[in-house]
Amino acid sequence: MADGVVLAAPPPGRVRRILALAAPTTLLAATQVAALLIEPWLAARQGTLALAGWAVVLPFALLLGQMSAGAMGGGVVSAIARALGANRREEAAALATHALVIACAGAALFAIPLAIFPRSILGLIGGAEAAAAGAAYSAWLFGAGALPAWLTNTLASILRGGGRHALAARGVIGGWVAFPPLAWLLMEPLGMGLAGAGLAFAMTMTGAAVVMAAVVMAGGAGFTPKLRTPLSAALFRRILSVGLVACAMATIANLATILVTARIAHHGAAAVAGYGISARIEFLMIPLAFGVGSALTALVGRAVGAGDWAEARRIAWTGGGLALGVTSAIAIPVGLFPAATAAAFTADAEVRAIATEALSIIAWAMPGFGIGMALYFAAMGAGRMAWPVAAGLSRIGLAVGGGWLLGDLLGFGLTGQFVAVALGITAYGVVCAAAVRPGVWPGVAAPR
């Protein structure tokens, strides 16, 4: 069944519509999750200090993916979906061109500081030793990989805005399948160490960007971007009004991890490495929720474009429930078996003990992060971002402020910090869920 036909299905097929669009992106997410789980294992094989270096780069690597795919990418999907929902195809094509310009600017924000000054930036978070271990990795990952990653994810977002989720997923899956073996080859047989993972990321994203560009320029989204389209402030605003807010939220989310890592750094490199394992699994909820969330952005955007706010809310809640189920399937086993999970990533006894404690506490909050992320993507489609911003601020406030209160003031140490992280994640899910109601998402069902 064509993606456009799926979008036009009647309300009784709401779950079917979401699953039809979510399935290919969820397959992509599963592939990405597998690759991202292998990465810390490969880093750990280089030693505890290399794992700490990987951990201090992690929040910035996550932010790159979240901004380009979910945040600004969500703004692209939302703008194009609303244009197509209002039957403005030429406007959708022009929006795609503007999205590519934004992608180039976004890549520069990562490439310039993190490829040129990695030791200075990373040292502020994890200390001099971890920064030195992660500097070459950061230089390759962002210096050579930021632009192709932004272009890949933006081109995929253009396809999703046109309802072509399956086509978008096929274009990116190959890159994530190739990443682990290429990273291993560069890191171990070719002797590049941790830096090899950064180069592998750059190479696989470059290949994916070339494939995605060919698909989009061939009309894969249902329209062809015209690269000579005159740039318009109004069209930039269509994307940035959602995308900038979402990028700010992604920054806040990763700032929580950055600040928690900085707080933990005085406990030593093993503590940074152990928390890095927990943080990686925590942030795996994002690609898992993105599988459903990307469908929600498009479907909610179409419903809002047609003036049907009641249907938009129903779609959001249906997708939120699906995301809760998907993320629980990963988080609950981790919470039940934290020691086995930690042991899968590292053989260092101290790192394993810290990661086990972190996972035993934080894993139980992760399903709430999943439903919150799904409803955040739905809010992009609705253009209602104030509550998700509040959710992000509550998360960082509890994770950092609560960590100071429980860990330092009340003397619970790392345990208190991990409890504060779990409380912050829980608050994020609750606040995002509280927003999906008529008082915030206004309107009544449009006549059929």
Secondary structure, 3 states (H helix, E strand, C coil): CCHHHHHCCCHHHHHHHHHHHHHHHHHHHHHHHHHHHHHHHHHHCCCHHHHHHHHHHHHHHHHHHHHHHHHHHHHHHHHHHHHHHCCCHHHHHHHHHHHHHHHHHHHHHHHHHHHHCHHHHHHHHHHHHHHHHHHHHHHHHHHHHHHHHHHHHHHHHHHHHCCCHHHHHHHHHHHHHHHHHHHHHHHCCCCCCCHHHHHHHHHHHHHHHHHHHHHHHCCCCCCCCCCCCCCCHHHHHHHHHHHHHHHHHHHHHHHHHHHHHHHHHHHCHHHHHHHHHHHHHHHCHHHHHHHHHHHHHHHHHHHHHCCCHHHHHHHHHHHHHHHHHHHHHHHHHHHHCHHHHHHCCCCCHHHHHHHHHHHHHHHHHHHHHHHHHHHHHHHHHHCCCHHHHHHHHHHHHHHHHHHHHHHHHCCCHHHHHHHHHHHHHHHHHHHHHHCCCCCCCCCCCCCC
